[in-house]
Amino acid sequence: MLITIRQTQANGKNLFQVEREGTVLYRARTPWVDIQTPFQVENLRELTFTDADGNEVFHTAYNLVENAVHTATEYKFIFGATSKLGEYQVVGGDGTAYGSFCTQIDAPFTTQMTIDCGERAYACYARALGKIYVISVFDGARQIAQITKPLDVWDRLDIFYLHLDDGYGDLLPILSFFTIYVDAQKFNRPGQITVDAVEKNWSYSFDRNNERYDPDWIRRTFGQGEADRLNHLLETHPEKAPKDPVQAKRNRRLIIGIAVAVVLVLIVCAAALTLAWQLLLRPRDPLPPEEFTARMSEYGYTISQGIPSGVEGSWELCYEASGENHSLEYLVFPTEAAAEQFFAQTKALLEERQQGTYMQTNTNLINSQKYTLTSGGSYSVISRIDTTVILCAAPEQEKDTIKALLKELGY
């Protein structure tokens, strides 16, 4: 069966409806504020799911303390344990607990979402494939559903297409609600108001579970006609609202005003940009391994030579400098291309774990790259110069210390 989960309002409130062949089965509402921002009151975090007449089917419950503990121990997967993030309990209208939704991390570069429902757990593997975002849902080793989302949107109105194996029709309500949860976690744009605007988005994911996606599953399960139908829906999205001549004229004036403002800003900044460009063309010098170990030892860190996680055989040398509350990894790669590939994979993994209110920086210079992410109480940084890479994940309170240290090292 094909189910459409369609967002019907994005300004002031986030409203959704679940449709089958044009008939509304369920409705849903998610917070217009960021549901991951710490210390918000419970009713601002709650996701609600009702039938077509407004009778409650599910709502979510969020345990602030428990999720704070999960966030603080996010990196315990390094030691072989499972990390859970963004866990929401699913509660029925009668107060009965039905299960939960969460993001699960079992190993480096390996993430999945999990639906706990009664005595069953369903693994959900997400993959970004350029213009679409796909979630493959499994019951054990068997795929039972696929959720497909086009990344282009009109007026921030998201849409999802849920293909569900007919033998699992009883899971339709919980899978539809899970889709609403995914939208709130990954595609919500908190507090924004947009009118008559289209967003063009591209995204690719780097995860060991990418192989879980079967591009032929819909054709094999529902037939070639259904696969063609989905392709047509994706090609014709986003759906645009009818044009209003008066509004179109106002939009043209607005665009002209913005263009004039941009030109003025560019003129003012031209001299500064010219000077900055000269500075950006200067290559940076990488820190040799022996100098890294010597300087980190002087700073009081314990130096060990080891094997980095998730890098396989592409590296040549790895040192870990361990401090009291954090550690830095220094890696040397055989080629600059190998170092660039590792940087891109690590950056993509960090971007997948953005939580709530976050701050990120991204710098690409002539022979160096740097990415930082402050999110969920953690500060992560990866910096590359030529064939060398330094990376660190630490509690947010260590942020100033890490920044000062990397500045001393030239990274």
C-alpha positions as CSV (number, residue, x, y, z in Angstrom):
1,M,0.0,0.0,0.0
2,L,1.0,3.6,-0.7
3,I,0.4,6.2,2.0
4,T,1.1,9.9,1.6
5,I,2.1,11.9,4.7
6,R,1.7,15.5,3.6
7,Q,2.5,18.7,5.6
8,T,-0.4,21.2,5.2
9,Q,0.9,24.1,7.2
10,A,4.4,25.3,8.1
11,N,3.9,28.9,9.3
12,G,2.9,29.4,12.9
13,K,2.3,25.7,13.4
14,N,3.3,22.4,11.7
15,L,0.3,20.4,10.6
16,F,0.2,17.1,8.7
17,Q,-2.3,14.7,7.3
18,V,-1.9,11.0,6.4
19,E,-3.7,10.1,3.1
20,R,-4.5,7.0,1.2
21,E,-5.9,7.5,-2.4
22,G,-7.0,11.0,-1.4
23,T,-8.8,10.0,1.8
24,V,-7.5,11.5,5.0
25,L,-6.8,8.7,7.6
26,Y,-4.9,10.6,10.3
27,R,-3.8,14.1,11.2
28,A,-0.7,15.2,13.2
29,R,0.9,18.3,14.7
30,T,4.5,18.9,15.7
31,P,6.1,21.9,17.6
32,W,6.8,25.0,15.6
33,V,9.8,25.6,17.9
34,D,12.8,23.4,17.9
35,I,11.8,20.2,19.8
36,Q,15.5,19.4,20.6
37,T,16.3,22.7,22.4
38,P,17.2,21.9,26.0
39,F,15.0,22.7,28.9
40,Q,11.8,23.6,27.0
41,V,8.6,22.7,28.7
42,E,7.0,19.4,27.9
43,N,4.0,20.7,25.9
44,L,6.4,22.5,23.4
45,R,8.1,19.1,22.7
46,E,4.9,17.0,22.3
47,L,4.0,15.5,19.0
48,T,0.3,14.6,18.6
49,F,-1.4,12.1,16.2
50,T,-5.2,11.9,15.8
51,D,-7.7,10.2,13.5
52,A,-9.4,12.2,10.7
53,D,-12.0,13.5,13.2
54,G,-9.5,14.8,15.7
55,N,-9.6,11.9,18.3
56,E,-6.2,11.3,19.7
57,V,-4.4,8.1,18.7
58,F,-0.9,8.8,20.0
59,H,1.2,11.5,21.6
60,T,4.8,11.6,22.6
61,A,6.4,11.9,26.0
62,Y,9.9,13.2,26.5
63,N,12.1,12.3,29.5
64,L,14.4,15.3,29.9
65,V,16.8,13.7,32.4
66,E,17.1,10.4,30.6
67,N,17.8,12.0,27.3
68,A,20.4,14.3,28.9
69,V,22.2,11.2,30.2
70,H,22.0,9.6,26.7
71,T,23.5,12.8,25.1
72,A,26.3,12.9,27.7
73,T,27.2,9.3,26.9
74,E,26.8,9.7,23.1
75,Y,30.3,8.4,22.3
76,K,30.1,5.2,24.4
77,F,29.7,3.3,21.2
78,I,33.5,3.6,20.9
79,F,33.7,1.1,23.8
80,G,31.2,-1.4,22.2
81,A,28.1,-0.1,23.9
82,T,24.9,1.2,22.2
83,S,24.2,5.0,22.3
84,K,20.6,6.2,22.1
85,L,19.7,9.8,21.1
86,G,16.5,11.8,20.9
87,E,14.3,9.1,22.4
88,Y,10.5,9.8,22.5
89,Q,8.0,7.6,24.2
90,V,4.8,6.8,22.3
91,V,1.7,7.0,24.4
92,G,-1.9,6.2,23.4
93,G,-4.9,8.5,24.0
94,D,-5.8,6.3,27.0
95,G,-2.3,6.7,28.6
96,T,-1.0,3.3,27.5
97,A,2.7,3.2,26.6
98,Y,3.1,1.7,23.1
99,G,6.8,2.0,22.6
100,S,9.3,4.6,21.6
101,F,11.3,6.2,18.7
102,C,15.1,6.9,18.9
103,T,18.3,7.2,17.0
104,Q,20.7,4.4,17.8
105,I,24.5,4.3,17.3
106,D,26.3,1.0,17.6
107,A,29.7,1.8,16.0
108,P,31.6,4.5,14.3
109,F,30.0,5.6,11.0
110,T,27.0,3.4,11.8
111,T,23.6,4.9,12.7
112,Q,20.0,3.7,12.6
113,M,16.6,4.7,14.0
114,T,14.6,2.3,16.0
115,I,10.9,1.8,16.5
116,D,10.1,-0.1,19.7
117,C,6.5,-1.3,19.5
118,G,5.3,-3.8,22.1
119,E,7.6,-6.8,22.1
120,R,9.0,-6.0,18.6
121,A,11.7,-3.7,17.5
122,Y,12.0,-2.4,13.9
123,A,15.3,-1.1,12.6
124,C,15.1,1.9,10.3
125,Y,18.1,2.8,8.1
126,A,18.1,6.3,6.5
127,R,20.1,7.2,3.4
128,A,20.3,10.5,1.6
129,L,20.6,9.9,-2.2
130,G,21.1,13.4,-3.6
131,K,17.5,14.7,-4.2
132,I,15.7,12.2,-2.0
133,Y,15.9,10.9,1.5
134,V,14.9,7.2,2.0
135,I,14.3,5.1,5.2
136,S,14.2,1.4,4.8
137,V,12.3,-0.3,7.7
138,F,13.1,-3.9,8.7
139,D,11.5,-6.5,10.8
140,G,14.5,-8.6,11.6
141,A,16.1,-9.5,8.2
142,R,13.0,-8.7,6.2
143,Q,12.3,-5.3,4.8
144,I,8.6,-4.3,5.4
145,A,8.4,-0.7,4.4
146,Q,10.1,2.2,2.7
147,I,9.7,5.9,3.4
148,T,10.7,8.2,0.6
149,K,11.0,12.0,0.9
150,P,11.9,14.5,-1.9
151,L,14.3,17.0,-0.5
152,D,13.0,19.9,-2.7
153,V,10.1,21.6,-0.9
154,W,7.6,24.5,-1.7
155,D,6.9,26.9,1.2
156,R,8.6,24.4,3.6
157,L,5.7,21.9,3.2
158,D,7.3,18.5,3.5
159,I,5.9,15.3,1.9
160,F,6.7,11.6,2.5
161,Y,5.6,8.6,0.6
162,L,5.2,5.4,2.7
163,H,5.2,2.0,1.0
164,L,4.1,-0.6,3.5
165,D,4.0,-4.4,2.9
166,D,0.3,-5.4,3.0
167,G,1.1,-8.1,5.5
168,Y,2.1,-5.4,8.0
169,G,-1.0,-3.2,7.6
170,D,-1.5,-3.1,11.4
171,L,1.7,-1.0,11.6
172,L,0.3,1.8,9.5
173,P,-0.5,4.2,12.4
174,I,2.8,3.7,14.2
175,L,4.8,4.0,11.0
176,S,2.9,7.2,10.0
177,F,3.6,8.7,13.4
178,F,7.2,7.7,13.1
179,T,7.4,9.6,9.8
180,I,6.1,12.6,11.7
181,Y,8.8,12.1,14.3
182,V,11.5,12.0,11.5
183,D,10.2,15.2,10.1
184,A,10.3,16.9,13.5
185,Q,13.8,15.7,14.2
186,K,15.5,16.2,10.8
187,F,13.4,18.6,8.6
188,N,11.8,21.0,11.0
189,R,12.7,24.7,10.5
190,P,11.9,26.2,13.9
191,G,10.3,29.6,14.1
192,Q,10.6,30.4,10.3
193,I,7.9,32.0,8.2
194,T,8.1,31.5,4.4
195,V,5.7,32.6,1.6
196,D,5.9,31.6,-2.0
197,A,9.4,30.1,-1.8
198,V,11.0,26.9,-3.1
199,E,14.0,25.1,-1.5
200,K,16.4,23.1,-3.6
201,N,18.4,20.6,-1.5
202,W,21.0,18.0,-2.1
203,S,22.3,15.6,0.4
204,Y,24.4,12.4,0.5
205,S,25.0,10.2,3.6
206,F,28.1,8.3,4.5
207,D,27.2,5.4,6.8
208,R,28.0,1.7,7.0
209,N,24.3,1.0,6.9
210,N,23.9,2.6,3.4
211,E,23.9,-0.9,2.0
212,R,20.6,-1.6,3.7
213,Y,18.9,0.5,1.0
214,D,17.5,-1.7,-1.7
215,P,16.6,0.4,-4.8
216,D,14.6,-2.5,-6.3
217,W,12.5,-3.2,-3.2
218,I,9.3,-1.3,-4.3
219,R,9.4,-2.9,-7.8
220,R,9.8,-6.4,-6.4
221,T,7.2,-5.9,-3.7
222,F,4.5,-3.9,-5.5
223,G,5.3,-4.3,-9.2
224,Q,6.8,-2.1,-11.9
225,G,3.7,0.1,-12.1
226,E,4.1,1.2,-8.5
227,A,7.8,2.0,-9.0
228,D,6.9,4.1,-12.0
229,R,4.2,5.8,-9.9
230,L,6.7,6.8,-7.2
231,N,9.2,8.1,-9.8
232,H,6.5,10.3,-11.3
233,L,5.5,11.7,-7.9
234,L,9.2,12.5,-7.1
235,E,9.7,14.1,-10.5
236,T,6.6,16.4,-10.2
237,H,7.5,17.5,-6.7
238,P,7.5,20.1,-5.2
239,E,3.8,21.0,-5.7
240,K,3.5,24.7,-6.3
241,A,0.5,26.8,-5.2
242,P,-1.5,28.7,-7.8
243,K,0.0,32.0,-8.7
244,D,-1.5,35.2,-7.4
245,P,-0.8,38.1,-9.9
246,V,-0.8,40.7,-7.1
247,Q,1.4,38.6,-4.9
248,A,3.7,37.9,-7.8
249,K,4.2,41.6,-8.4
250,R,5.0,42.2,-4.7
251,N,7.5,39.3,-4.8
252,R,9.2,40.8,-7.9
253,R,9.6,44.2,-6.0
254,L,11.0,42.3,-3.0
255,I,13.5,40.5,-5.1
256,I,14.6,43.7,-6.8
257,G,15.1,45.3,-3.4
258,I,17.1,42.4,-2.1
259,A,19.2,42.4,-5.3
260,V,20.0,46.1,-4.8
261,A,20.9,45.5,-1.2
262,V,23.2,42.6,-2.1
263,V,25.0,44.8,-4.7
264,L,25.6,47.5,-2.1
265,V,27.0,45.0,0.3
266,L,29.3,43.5,-2.3
267,I,30.7,47.0,-3.2
268,V,31.4,47.8,0.5
269,C,33.1,44.4,1.0
270,A,35.1,44.3,-2.2
271,A,38.3,45.7,-0.8
272,A,38.2,43.5,2.3
273,L,37.5,40.4,0.2
274,T,40.4,41.2,-2.1
275,L,42.8,41.4,0.9
276,A,41.3,38.2,2.4
277,W,41.7,36.3,-0.8
278,Q,45.4,37.1,-0.9
279,L,45.7,35.6,2.6
280,L,43.7,32.5,1.6
281,L,46.0,31.7,-1.2
282,R,48.9,31.0,1.2
283,P,49.3,27.3,1.9
284,R,49.5,26.2,5.5
285,D,52.3,24.1,6.9
286,P,51.3,20.7,8.4
287,L,52.6,19.7,11.8
288,P,55.1,16.8,11.6
289,P,54.3,13.8,13.8
290,E,57.4,14.2,16.0
291,E,56.5,17.8,16.7
292,F,52.9,16.9,17.6
293,T,54.0,14.4,20.1
294,A,56.7,16.6,21.6
295,R,54.4,19.7,22.0
296,M,51.5,17.7,23.3
297,S,53.8,16.1,25.9
298,E,54.9,19.6,26.9
299,Y,51.3,20.5,27.4
300,G,50.8,17.6,29.8
301,Y,49.0,15.1,27.6
302,T,49.7,11.4,27.5
303,I,50.8,10.2,24.1
304,S,50.1,6.8,22.7
305,Q,50.3,5.3,19.2
306,G,47.2,3.4,18.2
307,I,44.7,2.4,15.6
308,P,41.9,4.9,14.8
309,S,38.3,3.6,14.7
310,G,36.5,3.6,11.4
311,V,39.5,4.4,9.1
312,E,40.3,0.9,8.0
313,G,43.7,0.7,6.2
314,S,43.9,4.2,4.6
315,W,46.0,5.8,7.3
316,E,49.8,5.6,7.8
317,L,50.3,6.8,11.4
318,C,48.1,7.7,14.3
319,Y,48.8,9.3,17.7
320,E,46.4,9.9,20.5
321,A,47.1,12.7,23.0
322,S,44.9,12.1,26.1
323,G,44.1,14.8,28.7
324,E,42.0,14.8,31.7
325,N,38.6,15.4,30.0
326,H,39.3,15.0,26.3
327,S,41.8,13.6,23.8
328,L,43.0,14.5,20.4
329,E,43.8,12.2,17.5
330,Y,46.5,13.0,15.0
331,L,46.5,11.0,11.8
332,V,48.8,10.9,8.8
333,F,47.5,9.6,5.4
334,P,49.6,8.4,2.4
335,T,48.0,11.0,0.1
336,E,46.1,14.3,0.3
337,A,43.2,12.6,-1.4
338,A,42.9,10.0,1.3
339,A,43.0,12.7,4.0
340,E,40.3,14.7,2.1
341,Q,38.1,11.6,1.9
342,F,38.4,10.9,5.6
343,F,37.6,14.5,6.4
344,A,34.5,14.4,4.2
345,Q,33.2,11.2,5.8
346,T,33.8,12.4,9.4
347,K,32.2,15.8,8.6
348,A,29.1,14.1,7.2
349,L,28.8,11.8,10.3
350,L,29.0,14.9,12.6
351,E,26.3,16.7,10.5
352,E,24.0,13.7,10.9
353,R,24.2,14.1,14.7
354,Q,23.2,17.8,14.9
355,Q,20.8,18.2,17.8
356,G,18.6,21.1,18.8
357,T,20.2,24.5,18.7
358,Y,23.6,24.0,17.2
359,M,26.5,26.0,15.9
360,Q,28.8,24.9,13.1
361,T,31.7,26.4,11.1
362,N,33.2,25.1,7.9
363,T,36.4,26.4,6.3
364,N,38.0,25.2,3.0
365,L,41.3,26.8,2.1
366,I,44.0,26.1,-0.5
367,N,45.5,23.0,1.3
368,S,43.4,22.8,4.4
369,Q,39.9,22.2,5.8
370,K,38.3,22.7,9.1
371,Y,34.8,21.8,10.5
372,T,33.5,22.4,14.0
373,L,30.1,21.5,15.6
374,T,28.8,22.6,18.9
375,S,25.6,20.6,19.6
376,G,23.9,18.7,22.4
377,G,26.5,19.6,25.1
378,S,29.4,18.4,22.9
379,Y,32.1,20.2,20.9
380,S,33.6,18.4,17.9
381,V,36.3,19.5,15.5
382,I,38.2,18.0,12.6
383,S,41.0,19.9,10.9
384,R,43.1,18.9,7.9
385,I,46.4,20.3,6.5
386,D,47.8,18.4,3.5
387,T,48.0,14.7,4.5
388,T,47.5,15.3,8.3
389,V,44.3,15.4,10.2
390,I,43.5,16.3,13.9
391,L,40.2,15.5,15.4
392,C,38.6,15.9,18.8
393,A,35.2,15.3,20.5
394,A,34.9,16.8,23.9
395,P,32.3,18.2,26.4
396,E,31.2,21.7,25.4
397,Q,32.8,23.2,28.5
398,E,36.2,22.2,27.0
399,K,35.6,24.2,23.8
400,D,37.8,27.2,24.6
401,T,40.6,24.9,25.7
402,I,40.4,22.9,22.5
403,K,40.3,26.1,20.3
404,A,43.3,27.6,22.0
405,L,45.2,24.3,21.7
406,L,44.5,23.9,18.0
407,K,45.5,27.5,17.4
408,E,48.9,26.8,19.1
409,L,49.3,23.7,16.9
410,G,48.4,25.7,13.7
411,Y,45.2,23.8,13.0
